[in-house]
Amino acid sequence: MAQDRGHCLRFGAIGEKFHRQLSIKVASSLTKSGLCVEILYAPHKRLTALLLNKELDGEFLRNPSYGKQVKSVAFMISPPIMTAKGVLVVEDSPYRKQIDRVGRVMGYVRGTNWVMDQVSDPTRLVAVSQLSQLPEMLRKGRIDGFFINEVSWQDLAPRYPTLRAIEVSDLSAHIWLRHEYADLGERISNIVKQLDLKALSQ
């Protein structure tokens, strides 16, 4: 057990409302299965730095493309904690279903790795530290749209009735764990398989 190593496993997660709820649910399931778990909430970029410096033992809710940044220190556990759609949020206007993104300025939350696969010119991306900044930037015309996962958008959407979301990607959110804990991979994978997250997804 983790306690035998002399410490609790320290996982990172971002502090947005849904991410907190989901991370607590996952941590609770790990704890009930005998693994001592702590959660540190911080922005994506900070969490990546901590993991690379081995100040975290793993992270919750990161997608497969995260491996481009952390594969030297961590591995991805399957199955995913959850799956969702990646969406592009734009003004409610007569865009085509798949909006022409060439030459447009798109916003995203710094550290959201899947976004890089959606654009051909990274210089047209504007990174922010807080999700709440993006709708206001769009309304003020500073960006033409922004990328977000559908679950986070559902939380924001009621406040922005003139904005709409266009599906652009299939996403999956996983636990990433440091290589030193590879012997726990199968055990954590089996715990993830037993998670019941329906109440949080509604």
C-alpha positions as CSV (number, residue, x, y, z in Angstrom):
1,M,0.0,0.0,0.0
2,A,1.0,3.6,-0.4
3,Q,1.4,3.9,3.3
4,D,4.1,1.3,3.2
5,R,6.2,3.8,1.1
6,G,6.1,6.3,4.0
7,H,3.7,8.8,2.4
8,C,0.3,9.3,0.8
9,L,0.1,9.5,-3.0
10,R,-0.1,13.2,-4.0
11,F,-2.2,13.8,-7.0
12,G,-2.7,17.1,-8.8
13,A,-5.9,18.5,-10.4
14,I,-7.1,21.9,-11.6
15,G,-9.5,23.8,-9.3
16,E,-12.5,24.3,-11.6
17,K,-15.8,23.2,-10.0
18,F,-16.4,20.0,-11.9
19,H,-12.8,19.0,-11.8
20,R,-12.8,19.3,-8.0
21,Q,-16.0,17.2,-7.7
22,L,-14.6,14.5,-9.9
23,S,-11.2,14.5,-8.3
24,I,-12.7,14.1,-4.9
25,K,-14.8,11.2,-6.1
26,V,-11.8,9.5,-7.6
27,A,-9.6,10.1,-4.5
28,S,-12.4,8.8,-2.3
29,S,-12.5,5.5,-4.3
30,L,-8.8,5.1,-4.1
31,T,-8.8,5.7,-0.4
32,K,-11.6,3.2,0.2
33,S,-9.4,0.7,-1.6
34,G,-6.5,1.2,0.7
35,L,-4.5,3.9,-1.0
36,C,-3.7,7.0,0.9
37,V,-4.3,10.0,-1.4
38,E,-4.0,13.7,-1.2
39,I,-5.1,16.3,-3.8
40,L,-3.3,19.5,-4.7
41,Y,-5.3,22.0,-6.8
42,A,-3.4,24.3,-9.1
43,P,-3.4,25.6,-12.7
44,H,-2.4,23.1,-15.5
45,K,1.0,24.7,-16.1
46,R,1.9,24.5,-12.4
47,L,0.8,20.9,-12.1
48,T,3.0,19.9,-15.1
49,A,6.0,21.6,-13.5
50,L,5.4,19.8,-10.2
51,L,5.0,16.4,-11.9
52,L,8.1,16.9,-14.0
53,N,10.0,17.8,-10.8
54,K,8.6,14.7,-9.1
55,E,6.8,16.9,-6.5
56,L,3.6,15.2,-7.5
57,D,3.0,11.4,-7.7
58,G,0.4,11.8,-10.4
59,E,-2.4,13.8,-11.8
60,F,-6.2,13.3,-12.3
61,L,-8.1,14.2,-15.5
62,R,-5.4,14.5,-18.1
63,N,-5.9,13.4,-21.7
64,P,-3.7,11.0,-23.7
65,S,-1.8,13.8,-25.5
66,Y,-0.4,14.8,-22.1
67,G,2.2,12.2,-22.7
68,K,4.0,14.5,-25.0
69,Q,5.0,16.6,-22.0
70,V,5.4,14.0,-19.2
71,K,6.1,10.6,-20.6
72,S,9.7,10.7,-19.2
73,V,8.3,10.7,-15.6
74,A,4.7,9.3,-15.8
75,F,2.4,6.9,-17.6
76,M,-1.3,6.9,-18.4
77,I,-3.7,4.6,-16.7
78,S,-6.6,3.1,-18.7
79,P,-9.6,3.0,-18.8
80,P,-10.3,6.8,-18.7
81,I,-12.0,8.3,-15.7
82,M,-14.5,9.8,-18.1
83,T,-15.0,10.7,-21.8
84,A,-16.4,13.9,-23.2
85,K,-16.5,16.0,-26.3
86,G,-14.1,18.9,-27.0
87,V,-16.0,21.9,-28.2
88,L,-15.3,25.2,-29.9
89,V,-17.5,28.0,-28.4
90,V,-18.5,30.8,-30.8
91,E,-21.0,33.6,-31.1
92,D,-24.4,32.3,-32.0
93,S,-24.2,33.2,-35.6
94,P,-24.5,31.3,-39.0
95,Y,-21.2,29.5,-38.8
96,R,-20.9,26.3,-40.7
97,K,-21.0,23.2,-38.5
98,Q,-17.3,22.8,-38.7
99,I,-16.2,26.4,-38.5
100,D,-13.3,27.6,-40.7
101,R,-10.7,28.2,-38.1
102,V,-7.9,29.3,-40.4
103,G,-6.7,32.8,-39.6
104,R,-9.0,33.2,-36.6
105,V,-7.8,33.9,-33.0
106,M,-8.9,31.1,-30.6
107,G,-8.7,31.1,-26.8
108,Y,-8.0,28.2,-24.5
109,V,-6.9,27.5,-20.9
110,R,-3.2,27.2,-20.7
111,G,-2.2,23.5,-20.4
112,T,-5.2,22.1,-22.3
113,N,-3.1,19.8,-24.5
114,W,-5.8,18.6,-26.9
115,V,-6.3,22.1,-28.3
116,M,-3.0,21.9,-30.2
117,D,-4.4,19.2,-32.4
118,Q,-7.2,21.6,-33.5
119,V,-5.2,24.4,-35.0
120,S,-2.6,24.5,-37.8
121,D,-1.0,27.8,-36.6
122,P,-0.3,27.8,-32.8
123,T,0.4,31.6,-33.0
124,R,-3.3,32.1,-33.5
125,L,-4.0,30.8,-30.0
126,V,-4.4,32.9,-26.9
127,A,-3.8,31.2,-23.6
128,V,-5.4,32.2,-20.4
129,S,-5.0,31.0,-16.8
130,Q,-8.7,30.9,-15.8
131,L,-11.6,29.4,-17.8
132,S,-13.9,32.2,-16.7
133,Q,-11.9,34.7,-18.8
134,L,-12.7,33.1,-22.1
135,P,-16.4,34.0,-22.6
136,E,-15.8,37.6,-21.7
137,M,-12.9,37.8,-24.2
138,L,-15.2,36.4,-26.9
139,R,-17.9,38.9,-26.1
140,K,-15.5,41.8,-26.3
141,G,-14.1,40.6,-29.7
142,R,-10.6,39.8,-28.4
143,I,-11.0,36.2,-29.7
144,D,-13.2,34.6,-32.3
145,G,-13.9,31.5,-30.2
146,F,-12.5,29.3,-27.5
147,F,-11.9,25.6,-26.9
148,I,-13.3,23.9,-23.9
149,N,-14.6,20.4,-22.9
150,E,-18.3,20.0,-23.0
151,V,-18.7,19.3,-19.2
152,S,-17.0,22.6,-18.3
153,W,-19.1,24.4,-21.0
154,Q,-22.3,23.0,-19.5
155,D,-21.5,24.8,-16.3
156,L,-20.9,28.1,-18.0
157,A,-23.4,28.0,-20.8
158,P,-26.5,29.3,-18.9
159,R,-24.7,32.6,-18.3
160,Y,-24.0,33.1,-22.0
161,P,-27.1,32.4,-24.0
162,T,-25.7,34.0,-27.2
163,L,-22.8,31.6,-27.4
164,R,-23.0,28.1,-28.8
165,A,-20.7,25.1,-28.8
166,I,-19.6,23.1,-31.9
167,E,-18.2,19.6,-31.3
168,V,-14.6,19.3,-32.6
169,S,-13.0,16.4,-30.8
170,D,-13.5,13.2,-28.7
171,L,-11.7,13.5,-25.3
172,S,-10.8,11.1,-22.6
173,A,-9.6,12.0,-19.1
174,H,-7.2,9.7,-17.3
175,I,-5.1,9.3,-14.3
176,W,-1.4,9.8,-14.9
177,L,1.0,8.1,-12.5
178,R,4.8,8.4,-12.0
179,H,6.8,5.5,-13.2
180,E,8.1,4.8,-9.7
181,Y,4.5,3.5,-8.9
182,A,4.1,1.3,-11.9
183,D,3.3,-1.6,-9.6
184,L,0.1,0.2,-8.6
185,G,-1.0,0.7,-12.2
186,E,-3.2,-2.4,-12.5
187,R,-4.7,-1.8,-9.0
188,I,-5.7,1.8,-9.8
189,S,-7.0,0.7,-13.2
190,N,-9.3,-1.8,-11.6
191,I,-10.6,0.9,-9.2
192,V,-11.3,3.3,-12.1
193,K,-13.3,0.5,-13.8
194,Q,-15.6,0.4,-10.7
195,L,-16.2,4.2,-10.6
196,D,-19.8,5.3,-10.9
197,L,-19.7,8.9,-12.1
198,K,-23.3,9.2,-13.5
199,A,-24.5,11.5,-10.8
200,L,-21.7,14.0,-11.6
201,S,-22.2,13.9,-15.3
202,Q,-25.9,14.8,-15.2
